[in-house]
Amino acid sequence: MSLDRVLALHQRGLDALNRGRPLLGARALRAGLKLVPADEPAMAVRLLNSLAAAEAALGNTERGFALLDEAEAKATPATRGLLLQQRGLLLVLVGRMGDALTCLDQAIPLLRRERTVLARTLLNRAMLHQIAGRVTPALADLDRCERLGRELELPRLVAKAIHGRGSCELLAGNIPAALRDFDSARALYEKYADGMLAVVAVERARALLAAGLHRDAATELDFALDAFPRIRMDQEHAEAQLTRAHAALAADDLAAARTWANRAEGRFRRRGNETWAAVAAATRVRAEFAAGKRLGAVATHAAVLAERLGKLGLDNDAEAAGLVAARAYIQRDDLAAARDHIRTRSGSKSLLETRLMRHLALAELGAAAGDRTATFTHARAGLAALRDHRSRIGSLDLRTSTTVLGRELATAGLTAALDHGGPAEVFGWLERSRAQAFRFEPVRPPADSATVEAVAELRQLAHQVRVAELGGRPDPEARRRCAQLEREIRARGWQAEGTGVHDTEASFANVRAALGTDTVMISYASAHGRLCALVVTSQRARLVRLGSLATVSESLAKLHSDLNALCGRTLPTALDRVIRTSVGRQVAALTSELVAPLRPLIGDSDVVVVPTGSLSSVPWNLLPDMAGRPVTVSPSASTWLARRGTSLASPTRWLLVAGPDLAHAHDEVRQLAKVYGDGAVLMGPNATVHSTLTALDGCTTAHFATHGHHERENVLFSRLDLIDGPLMAYDIHQLHAAPTHVVLSSCDVGRTVVRSGDEILGFTAALLYSGTKTVVSSVASVDDDAAVGVMTAYHRGLVNGLPPARALADATTTQPLMPFVCFGSS
């Protein structure tokens, strides 16, 4: 009876450990040791072995080794493999990876009869291979572990094997596959090992950081950091703190990065893990370098850490620390010392981030030495590596976010071109450094049953929230559930893999040839906070230095505020006068900064604008120089040129949609129906999401007179209101064939969120990414009453054969405060 009790306590302890509850596990195992019979040494060995694991998980690694030494004195041939595998695991926790691998290699042949322990040992050896960058043997061990776990009906072990596979995919740079595995593991952990949810959250955060999504990574980490103190997983807690430092570093929150790195280093040192402590110290040094202070000390410390990390076998971390030292030396003009810390080539186990940093250091070294060729060569090579990485990603969200990984490389190349290059060189670097996501073949988001159900629930709840708001009865619970569903749908989208297909950027010669004699392209750029404009015609090109980007952004923000205040309201005369005066002042300021210096170059030509940053939301037709002139705004010259070959022609399949709760929507659609004749008109109960998407797929021209909402914090869910719920930007990516031309005549759904590298997101952007040639939409609130006449005139122009930009310029001449913009290619 006593042995049965001991066996039960041992099993309870193992179950608690496998659920990520080491404190509970240790209590059960200690109780079992007190009851183990003297004539059962093998049972005592097993209990001591498991208790060693629990103590280590609680941060008591010295106690864990002592327990293993005690067990060794009682070991039998049948239990030797058990002790070797456990010692290997504890050696991992103190950073002795080589010794750990030796123990596990010796243990595995001895564990053939201990199939459960064998499976766990394969899992641990896979982790060691992964840490050393040996992905192939790691995946082999994980596959064998997963097979054993399924045969033995051990779902927690299966979850850990899938979790480990995700870590290997992340190491190999396959972020979509990694996120798929992490989500699969998380689903199993929720059922069988809830204590592991915090661990997989840290792994997901690392994947999201590798994709440039530092805010989403921080959300995952904050969940994990809140959980670890309760479940007493000390090593994992320290790793989460270190990853949180990386997230803060990616967000340019350097003080927070140093704080988190210090906390992680302290926790690792208390555990006796000098290897991980050195990695944490290197992270803190990266934050100190980014702060730009005491660069001499930073360079010295980084160089010392590089040598130390190399001796510890962490080749990638050693290279990265050496590159920090090199970049610090470059800033101190000690180029000889910098060269000493840049390897001839990156190691075979170097991560993408490290390879990009090496190219950046060499580009900066070239700039400091006056070698523009080296700067351009290495900046171009780094961006090419990032492009290849991005081509494996299908999610537009991830494609646009990964640009941040090459931000400094793009800046290095563009700055060198702006300082010393000619127009052709500047043009090339502008095209390499902006709107790269447009160059990849669109991939439809996953349409699995769970995603379809989540989208359906989101649409129904969003409609419920809208109705409640209009009735003056907000529904905060429904709103919270909507936010949760948006996060889930967005996360599932991250799992889509790319096709690897991408287009090359347009050549300077081809763009000039396409401009013809009557069109000028103005490509805006910023460097060191200052704006410039590359003005290109078929005959000449010139770079013009402009003013401060901050000044322009401030004027633009004030203009948007004024336009929104005037929209659809009857204001007191005095207030109306004040706001209109402010509008005039901001328009004058924008004209002075953005257009006036370019007047001699643009003459009376049509204009194609390629904006940067906040300039994506400029209502160009409000500026006197642009009023009445065809103006087309495109994310890049390459995008403009690629779409230019698509003929808009006469609308042969057209769609007119009137949404609910918009006073003039039905009148507007009826007026347009008279312009077009027979076609698809959706109004009232017929204007559903399903019927609209069905008619929209592949149509020539679509016009939406509906309320729209620009969601700045979650732009994939910017939306148009229809009778049964919202049509979201997310839905646009599901279309098989994008409409050729779309008009959004209400609200401000022309606004975008601009990510690093001038990557844009929003409802208008979703249409352009999906292949729509031209989108006409507003970048500020629209007076719906006045919009009816403007839109009727606009569509008459289209039917009469005018290009969209020309038709819009003509239609808005009588309504000077109509902030419509023609996006794409006209």
N, C-alpha and C positions, 0 to 999 in steps of 0.2 A: 504493500500500500504506500509505503514511504517513497519507493522508487517511482511509482505512478505519479505521486504528487510532485516529485522533482522534475519528471518529464513534462508535466503540465506547466510548471513554472518556467522551465526552459523554453517551451514553445510560446508561452505568453510573452517572455522577454524578447524572443526573436520576432514575434509578430509586431510588438511595439517598435522595435528597431526598424523593421521594414516599413512601418507606417510613418517613419520619421519622428518617433517619440522616444528618444534615448533615455530620458529621465525615468519614464515608466518602465522601460526595458531593464535598466540597471536595478531598479527595486526588485523586480521579479527574479532576476538572475541571482542577486545576493541572497534572496530568500531561498532559492533552490540550493545554493552552495551550503547553506546552514543545514539542510536536510539530506544531502547526498550521503549514502552509506559508505563506510570506509572501504568496503570491498568492491567499490565501483569506481576505480581510478579513471577509466575512460570517460565516465559521465562527468567526473570532476574536471577533466581536461576540457570537455565541451563547454561546460558552464564558464570556466575561467576564460576560455577562448572568446566566447560571446560577450562576457562582461568586459573584456579588454576593448572590444569594439565599442561598447556603450560608453565606457569611460573616455575613450578617444573622441567620440562624437560630442561629449560634454566638455571637451577641452582639456581633459586630464591625460595627456598622452604619456607622461612619465609613469603614471599609475598603470596605464594600459600595458606598457612594456614590462613593468614589474609583474603583472598578472601572467603575461606570456612566459616570462622566465620561470614563474612558479609552476605553470602548466608543463613546461619542458621537462621538469624533474619527474613528472608523472606520465610522460608521453609513452605511447605504444606505437608500433609500426602502423597500426590502423589510424592513429590520430596525428601522425607527423605531418601529413599533408594539410590537415586543418590548421595546425599551428603555423606552418609556413605561409599559408595564404593570409592568415590574420596578421602575422608580422609584416608581410608585404604591404597590407593595407595601412597599418600604422606608420610604416616608413614613408608612405605617400603623404600622410598627413603632416609629417615633419619635413617634407621636401626632399627626402633622400630617394629620388626617383630611380636611379640606377640600381641601388640595393633592393628597392622594392620589386623591380622587374625580375631580378635574379631569384628572389623568393617565390614569386608567382610562377616563373618558368619551372622551378623545381617542384612546386606544389601540384601543378596541373596533372602530370602523369600519375601522381599518387592518389588522385581523387576520383578514379573511374567508378568506384562503388559508391561514392558520395555525390550522386548526380546533382543534388540541389546545391551543395557547396561548390561543386565544379562549375555549375552555371554562374554562380556569384563570382567565382574567381575569374572566369572568362570575362565577366563584366568589368571587373577591376583591372585586369590586364589590358582590356580594350581602352580603358581610361588612360593608362600609362602610355600606350601607343599614341593615343590622341594628343596627350600633352607634348609628346616628342615630335608631333607632326607626321606620324606614320599612319596615314588614313587607311590604307589597304589592309594591313594586318588588324587594325582596330575594327574595321567593318566585318572582317572574317570572324573575329571573336564574338562580336555582337550578334551576327546572324546565328552562330552556333548557340549562343546563350538564349536568344529568343526561341529557337527550336526546342531546346531543353525546357524552357519555361512553359511553352504551350503543351509539351508532352506531359509535364509534371503538374499541369494545371496550377501554375503559379503566376497569376495575373500581375502581381506587383513586380515580379522579376521581368516579365514581358514588357511592362511599362518602362522599367529602367533601361532595358535593352533598346527600346525604341527611342527613349530619351537620349541615350548615348549615340545612337545613329544620327539623331538630329545635330548633336554636337560635332560629329565628324563632317556632316554636310556643311555645317557652318564654317568649319575649318577649311573645307575645300572651296568655299565661296558660293555654295548653292543655297542662297537665303530662302527662296520659296520652299525647297525640299526640307530645309531645317525647320522652318516654321510649321510645315505640315506634320513633321514628326513630333515636335514639341506639343502641338495641339492634340495629337493622338495620345501622347503620353499623359498629358494633363487630364484627358477624359478618363483614362484608367485610374490615375491618381485620385480623382474625385470620388471614385467608387471604393478603391482599395487601399489608398495610402495618402490621406489628405495632408499629412505632414510634409510630403514631397512637393506640394503645390508651390511652396515658396522657392524651392530649388529650381523647378522648371521655369518659374517666373524670371529668375536671374538669367537663365539661358536664353529665354525669349528676349530679354532686354539686350543681351549681347548681340543677338541677331538683328534687332531693331537698330542698335547703334551702328552695326555694319552697313545698314541701309540708310543711315543718316537721320533716322527718326528719334532724335534724342528725347523729345517730350514724351512720346509713347514709352520709350525705354524707362524713363524716370517714373512713370506711373506704375509699371511692372515692379520696379525696384522698391518703390515706397511700400507696395503691398508686401513684398518679401521681407523688407527690413522691419516692418511692424510684426511679422509672424515669427521671425527667428528667435527673439528673446523668450517667447512662450514655449517653443519646442526645443530650445537649448541645443541648437546645431551650430556650434561655435565656428568651425572652419568655414562653413557655408555662409554664416553671418559676415565673416570677415571678407569673403569673396564678393558678397553683395555690396558691402561698403566700398570696396575697390571699384566695382563696376559702376556704382553711383558716382564715384569720382570721375570716371570716364564720361558718364553722361553729362556731368556738370562742365567738364572740359569741352565737350562738343557744343554745349550751349553758351560757351564763352563766359561762364560763371566761374571765374578763376579762383575767387576766395572759397567758394563752396567746394571746388575740386581739391584744393589744398587741404581743407578740413576733412573731407571724406577720405582722402589718401592717408592723412595722418592717423585717423581712427583705424583704418584697415591695417596700416603698418604696426600700430600698437597692439592690436588684437593678434596679428600673426606672431609678433615677437613673444607675447605672453604664452602662446601655444608652442613656442620653440621652433616655429617654421620660418627659418631665415630666408628660404628661397622665395616664398610668397612675400615676405617683408621687403625683399629687394625689389620685387616687381612694383609694390606699392610705393616705395621710395622713388622709383623711376617715374611713376605717374605724377607724383608731387613735383618732381623736377620739370616735367613737361608743362605743368601749370605755371611754375615759376618762370620758365622761358617765355611762355605766352604773355605773361605780365610785363616782360621787357625790362625788368630791373635786375641789378647785380648780375649781369650776364657773365662776368668773369667767374664768379662763384658757381653759377649754373653750369657753365662749360666744364669746369673742373669736376664738379660733383657728378655730372652726367657721364663724363669719361671714366671715372672710378666705378660707377655703377655698371657701365658697359662691360668693363673687364670682369667685374664680379659676377654678373649675370652669365657671361660666357663660361666662366669656370663652373657655374651651377648647371650648365647644360641647356640654358634657355637661350638658344641662338637667336630667335626672332626678337626677344626682348632686349638682348645684348645689342643687336644691330640698331634697333629703334633708339636705345639710349645713346649709342654712338652718334646717331644722326642728330639728336637734340644737341649734343656737344658740338657737332660740326656747325649747325645753324647758329648757335650762340657765338662760336668763333668767327663766323662770317660777319655777324653784326658788329663784332669788335674789330673787324678788318684784319684778323689774323688768319689769312687764307691758307698759309702753310699748315697750321694746326688743324684747320677745317678739313683739308684734304686727307690728313692722317686718320681721320675718323669716319671717312666715307669708304665703304668697301668697293672693291672693283666691280663686284656684282652682288646682288642680293642672294641670300642663302636659299636652298631648295625648300626650306620650311617657312620662309618669310611670308607673312600675311600680306594681303593686298594693301592695307593701310601702310605697312612698312615699306613696301615697294614704291608706293606713291610718295612717301616721305623722302625716300632716297632720290627719286627724280626731282623732287622739289628742292632738296638741298643742293643737288648738282646744278639746277637751274639758277638758284640764288647765287651759287659760287660763280657761275658764268657771268651773271649780271655784275657782281662785285669786281670781277676781274676784267670787265669790259669785253667779254666774249659773248656777243649776242647769239652767235651760232649755237653755242652750248646751251644758252638759256632756252632758245626755241626748240632745240633738239630734245632736251629732257622734259620740258613742259609738254611738248607734243607727244612724247612717248608715254608719259604718265597719263595723259588724257585718253590715249588710245587704250591703255590697259583698263582704265575705268569704263570706257565704252564697251569693251569686250565683257567686262563684269556685268554691266547694265543690260547687255543683250540677253542674259540668262533670266532676266526678271520680266514677268508679264504684267504685273500690277503697275498701273500708271502712278499710283501713290508712291510706290517704291522707286520707280524710274525717276520721278521728279525729285525725290528726297536724296537719292544717292549722289546727286550733283554736288552736294555739300562736301563730299569726300575729295573732290577735285578743285574746290574753290580757290585754294591758294595757288595751285598749279596754273589755273586759268588766269588768275590775277598776275602771276609772274610773267606769263607769255604776253598778255595784253598790255601790261605796263611797259614792257620792253619795246613792244611795237609802237605804242603811243609816244614813247620818249624818243625813239630813234628810227622807226620804220616809216615807209611810205604808205600811201593809201591802200595799195593792194595787200600789204602785210597786215595793216590794221584791220582791213575787212576780213582777212582769213582768221585772225584771232578772235574777232567779234563772233564769227560763225562757229568757231570751236568752243566758245565759252558761254553760249546762250541757247535756251530752248532745245537742248539735245534730245529730250524725250520725243519730240516730233519726228525724229529721224528713224524711230523704230516701228516695226509693223505692229498695229494695234492687236491686242489680245483680249478676247472677251472674258469678263470675270467668271469665276466658277458658278455653275447653275445647279449645284447639288440640292437635294431636297431640303436640307437644313437651311441653306441660304435662301432658297425660294420661300420657305415658310417665314424666315426672319424678315425678308423684304415685304411680304404680304402683311405681316403683323405691324411692321413699321409704318406702312402706308395707311393702314386702318387707324392706328393710334395717332399718327400725325394729323389725319383728318379730324379726329376727335379733339385733339389739342386746338386746332384751328377754329373749329366750331365753338369750343368753350371760350376761347379768347374773344371771338366776335360777339359772344353773348355776355361778355363781362364776367365769366365764371372760370377763371384759369384752373387747369387741372395739373397740378405739379407732379402727381404720381405718374400720370401718362407721359408727361414731358421727361421725367427721369428714365422711364422705360424706353422711350424713343432714343435717348442718348446712349443707353446700354446697347440697344439693337444696332445703332449706327456703328458703335465700336466693334461689335461682333461681325457685322457684314464687312466692314473695312478690313478687319483682321483676316477673314477668310479670303478676301481678294488678294492679300499679300502672298498667298500660296500659289498663285498662277505663275507658271514658268514662261519665259520668253522664247521666241523662235530662233533667236540668234541673227535674224535678218535686220539690217539697218542700211540706211542711205548715206552716201557721202555728202559733205556740205557742198553747197553751190560754189562754183568758181566765180571769181571776180569778173572775168571776161564774159561769162554767160549771163550774169545779172545785168551787166552794162548793156549787152546786146538786147536783152528782153525789155529794158526800160524804154527803148525807142527814143524819139526826139521830143516827146511831149510829157515825159514823166521823170521826176527826180526822186531818189530814195534818200531819206535822212535816217541814218542809223546812229542812235544815241548810245553813249557809253559813259561810265563813270570810273574814275580812278583816284584814289586818295581823297574821296569826297567831292571831287570836282567833275563837272559834266563836260563832255565834248560831243561833237556831232561830225560824223563822216558823211559828207554830202556827195552823192554819186549820180552822175548823168551818163548818157551814152558817150559824151565827149570828154568829160573830165571828172576828177574826184579831188576833194579837198577836205582836210581835217580842220575843224574850227573849234577853238577852245571856248567854253562857255563858263557859266557861274557855278554856284554851289548847289549840289543836289539837295542838301538840307533846306535851303531857301526855297527851292522849287517845290519840294514836298510840303512845306508849311503853307505856301500859297495855295497849292492844290487842295489840301485838306480844308482850308477855309472856304474855298470855292464850293466844294462839295457840300459843306455845311450850309452855306447860303442858298444853294440851289434846292436842297432838301427843305429848307425853311419856307421858301417861296412856293413850293410845289402844291398846287391844288388848294390853296388857301386864300381867303380874303383877309388880308391883314390891315390893321390901322394904317392910315396914310403915312404917318410919320415913320412907323416901323418899316413899312414897305419901301419907303425912300432910303432908309438907312441900309437895308439889306441889299437893295439894288446898287447903291453906291459902293458897297463892299464887293459885290460881284464885279463891278467895273474895275475896282482897284486890283482884285486878284487876277482878272483877265489881263490887265495891263502888265502886271508883274510877270505872269507866265509868258506873255508875248515878248517882253524885254529879255527874259532869260533864255527862252527856247527858240524863238523865231526871228526876232529883229536882226541878230548878227548874220542870219543866213539869207536875208532878202536878196542880195545881189546874185546869189547862186541859184535860187529857186524860181525867180521871175514869176511868170503866170502859169507854170507847169502844174500838172497833176502831181500829187505827192503820195509816196509810200513811206510811212513812218515805222521804224523798227525801234520800239521803246526799250527802256531799261527801268527796272524797279517800279517806283510809283508812277512813272510816266505812262504805264499801261492804262491808267484811269483818267487821262487827260481828255476832256471833251473838246477835241480839236476844232470843231466847227464854231465854237464860241469865240475863238481867237480871231480878231479882225482879218489877219493875213490869210487865214484858212477858210473863212466864211465864203460860201458859194463856190469853193474849189473842191474837186474830188480828192478826198483823203482816205487812204486805206491803211489800217494799222495791222501789222503782221508780226508774229512772234520772232521771226528771223527772216533774213533774205532768202535762205534755203527753202523755208516753208512757203514764202510768197511765190518763188519761182516754180516750186513743185506743183502748186495748186493753179498756177496761171494757165497751164495747159488744159485745165478742165473747163470746158465751155458751159456757161450758165444757160445759154440759149433761151428759147421761149419756154415759159412754164408749161409743161405738158401733164405733169401729175402734181396738182397743187392741193394744199390742205390749209383750211382756215379754222382756227379753234378759238372759241370764246369761253373763258373761265368764269367761275361764280364770283359774286360779291364785288364785281367791278362795273361801275355805273354805265360806262359807255362801250363795254366789250361787245355786246350784241349789235349795237348800231355800227360799230367799226367793222365787224365781220360782214354785216349785210352790205355795207358800202363796198367792201372789197369783193364780195361775191358778184356785184354788178360789174366790177372791172374785169373779172376773170370769166364770168359765165359759169357753165356747169363744172362741178368739181366736188371735193369732199369738204363739207361744212359741218363742223361739230359744235353744237350749242346745247345749253340746258342739260337734260339727262343723258344726252348722247355724247357729251364731252367727258368720257371716262378715260382712265389711264390706258386700259387695254385697247380701246378703239383708237385712241390717239397714237399709241406706239405702232399699232398695225398699219395705220395710214401713213405715219411718218417714215417708216422703213423704206428707203429708196425713192422717196418722192423728190420732185424737182424743186418746188418752193413750198415752204411752210410758214405760216404766220400765226403767232400766238398773241391774243389779246387776253392775257391772264395776269393775275397777281404773281409776282415772283419774289423769292427770298434768297439773298446772298448769305450763305452760312460761312462766316470767316473762319470759325474754329473747326469746321468739318466740311470742307468745300465739296466733297463727293456727294453731299446731300443738299447742296443748293437746289432749289426746286421751283416748279411752276404749279400753282394750285388748280386742280381740276375738280369736277363735281364729286368724285368719289375718293379724293386724296391727292397727294402730290406726285407729279412726274419729276423724278430726281435726276441729277447729273449722272448718278450711278446707272440709271436705266438707259441713258444714251449709249453707254459702252456695250449694251447688250444688242444693239441694232446690227442686223446682218449687212445692211447697206445704208450709209449715212445719207441724209437728205442733202441735196446740192446747195441749197440756199435757205437760211432760216432767219426770220424776223421776230424779235422779242420786243413788243411795243410798249410794255408797261414796266414800272418799277426800275430796279437798278441791277438786273441780272447780267449786265455787261461787265460788272466789276469782277475782279479776280484777286486771288491771293498769289503773290509772287514769291517763289522760293529762290534760294541761292541759284545763280546761273540763269536768272530770268526765266525760270520754269514756272508756268502759270497753271492755276487750277481754278475751277468755277464752272458754272453752267455753260457759258459761252465757250470756254476752253474745252469742255467735254465734247462739244459739237465739232470743234476744229480738230481735236485729236482723233475723233472718229472718222474724219475724212471730209467733213462739210467744207465746201470751198469758201463760202462767205456767210458771216453772221452779222446782222445789224441789230444792235442792242444798245441800251443806255447805260452809262457809267454813273448816273445819278438819278434821283427820283424824277419821274415824268408826270407832267400835267396831262391826265388822261383825256380831258376834254379837248385840249389843243392837239393831242396826238392823233385824233381821228382824221383831221384834215391833212396833217403831215403824212400819215401812212397811206391815205388814199392817193395823194399826189405821188408818193414814192412808188407805189405799185403801178400806177398809170405809166410812170416813166419806164419801169421794167417791161411792161407789156409793149411799150413803144420802142423797145430795143436798147434802152440806155443801160450801161453798166451800173452795178449797184452804187458805187461811190459817186458817180455823176448824178444818178437819180436821187440819192440822199442829199447831195449838195443843193440840188434844185428845190427839193421838197421842203428843206428847212430854212430857206431864205426869208420866208415871211414869219417865222417863229424863232427869234434869235436865241431863246433860252432852252432849246431842245437839245439835250446832251446825248444825242444818238451818235454812235461810232460805227463805221463799216470795218469789221475785222476780217482778216484772212487774205483773200486775193480777189481783186475786182476786175 
